[in-house]
Amino acid sequence: MLSTVRGQSRWSYKPEKGKLGAGYMKITEEIKVGTLNVACDGGKGHLGHPTVYLNLEEKGEVVCPYCSKKYIFDKSLAEHAAH
């Protein structure tokens, strides 16, 4: 027997969008960077989180899914780093 949720089979069920997910996380810190790729490990050594590699190319900013740090691309920092 195939289980159903709200009259839909479990294979076609699409949950309602609510206040969950990265778009609703409370930002803990904003960090300006001069690169479009960053690595985040939480910054707390052994108390941090697994290293994740984040890409800022699409929107120029990204939020770490573990610690909610927001990385923002700053073109002036990129130009400064190139010299």
C-alpha positions as CSV (number, residue, x, y, z in Angstrom):
1,M,0.0,0.0,0.0
2,L,1.4,3.4,-1.0
3,S,1.2,6.0,1.8
4,T,-0.4,9.3,1.1
5,V,-0.1,12.8,2.6
6,R,-2.9,15.2,2.1
7,G,-4.3,13.1,-0.7
8,Q,-1.0,12.9,-2.6
9,S,1.3,9.9,-2.9
10,R,4.6,10.2,-1.1
11,W,6.5,10.4,-4.4
12,S,4.6,13.5,-5.6
13,Y,4.1,15.3,-2.2
14,K,5.5,18.8,-2.2
15,P,5.3,20.4,1.3
16,E,4.1,23.9,1.7
17,K,6.8,26.6,1.9
18,G,7.0,27.9,5.4
19,K,9.4,29.7,7.7
20,L,12.1,27.1,7.5
21,G,15.3,27.0,5.7
22,A,18.3,29.2,5.1
23,G,16.2,32.1,3.9
24,Y,14.8,32.5,7.4
25,M,17.9,31.9,9.5
26,K,19.0,34.7,11.9
27,I,22.3,36.1,10.6
28,T,25.0,35.8,13.3
29,E,27.7,37.8,11.6
30,E,28.3,39.6,8.3
31,I,31.7,39.2,6.7
32,K,32.9,41.1,3.6
33,V,35.2,39.1,1.4
34,G,37.1,39.9,-1.8
35,T,36.6,36.5,-3.4
36,L,33.6,34.7,-4.8
37,N,34.4,31.4,-3.1
38,V,34.8,31.0,0.7
39,A,35.3,28.2,3.1
40,C,33.5,28.3,6.4
41,D,34.2,26.1,9.4
42,G,32.4,28.1,12.1
43,G,35.6,29.7,13.3
44,K,35.6,28.0,16.7
45,G,38.3,25.3,16.2
46,H,37.0,22.0,17.6
47,L,33.7,23.6,18.5
48,G,33.1,24.8,14.9
49,H,31.3,22.8,12.2
50,P,32.5,20.7,9.2
51,T,34.2,22.9,6.5
52,V,31.8,23.9,3.8
53,Y,32.7,25.7,0.6
54,L,30.3,28.4,-0.4
55,N,29.9,30.2,-3.8
56,L,28.9,33.9,-4.0
57,E,28.8,34.1,-7.8
58,E,25.0,34.0,-8.2
59,K,23.9,36.7,-5.7
60,G,27.1,38.2,-4.4
61,E,26.3,36.9,-0.9
62,V,25.6,33.6,0.8
63,V,24.7,32.3,4.3
64,C,26.5,29.4,5.8
65,P,23.9,26.6,6.5
66,Y,25.6,25.6,9.7
67,C,26.5,28.8,11.6
68,S,24.4,31.5,9.8
69,K,27.4,33.7,9.0
70,K,26.6,35.8,6.0
71,Y,29.4,36.3,3.5
72,I,29.2,39.4,1.2
73,F,31.3,40.0,-1.9
74,D,33.0,43.4,-1.8
75,K,34.6,44.4,-5.1
76,S,37.0,46.9,-3.4
77,L,38.5,44.1,-1.3
78,A,39.0,42.0,-4.5
79,E,40.8,44.9,-6.2
80,H,42.9,45.5,-3.1
81,A,43.9,41.8,-2.9
82,A,45.0,41.8,-6.5
83,H,47.7,44.4,-5.9
